[in-house]
Amino acid sequence: MVGLAIVRRLESDSFSRLITRTHTELDLTDQERPGILILAAAKVGGILANNTCPAEFSYESLLMGANVIHQA
């Protein structure tokens, strides 16, 4: 949701060379070195999923951010 809002805003500001990937197309827990990255990714679920496995969601979200920081 946040990522889509960022893309819409950038497109409305005439950014036309955006390259986007869905969470199924790009695994941010795998280290990569992009030129520019706007991180709006996180492991999330519905209320039940968040209550059932909060540690897994937090860990994967932290791992995504850590890999981005490491490559920066």
N, C-alpha and C positions, 0 to 999 in steps of 0.2 A: 504494500500500500504506500509506504513512504517512497520507495524507489520509483513507483509509477508517478507519484506527484512531482518528484524531482525531474523526471524525464519530461513530463508535460510542461513544467515551468521553463526548462532549458529550451525546449522546442518553441515555446511561445516567445522566447527571447532570441529567436533565429539561430540557435545552435542546430546545425543540420547534419553534422558528422558524428552523431552519437552511436556508439556500439553498445548494445545491451545484451544481457544473457539472463535467462531464467535460472532459478536455483537448480533445476534439473540439467541445464546445459553447462553450468559452471559450478564446480565444487570449491568454495573458498576455504575449505579446510586443507586443500592441497596447495602448497606454496607455489606462487607464480610471481612474475615481475612485470606488471603492466606499466605503461607509460603514465597514465592518469587513472585514478580510481575514486569514485564516490561510493563510499560504503554505506549502504542502507539495508544490508542483509542481516538476518538473524534467524535462528531456529525458533519457530513459534508454532503454536497449535491453538486449538480451541480451549475453552475453560477446562474441560475434562482432561485433555492431553497435558495442559500446563500443570494441573494439579497432580496428575499421575506420574509424570517424569520431569520435574522441574530441574533437577541436576543435569540431566542429559541436554536439555534445551540451553541452560546457562553455559555448560561446558562448550558445546558446539558454537554458540554465539561468541564466546570469549576466544575460542580457537580461530575463528574467522578474523576477528579484530587483531589478534596477536600476529597472525600471518601477514596481514596487511601492514602492520607496523614494522615487522621484521624486514619486509621487502622494501619499505620506504627508506 
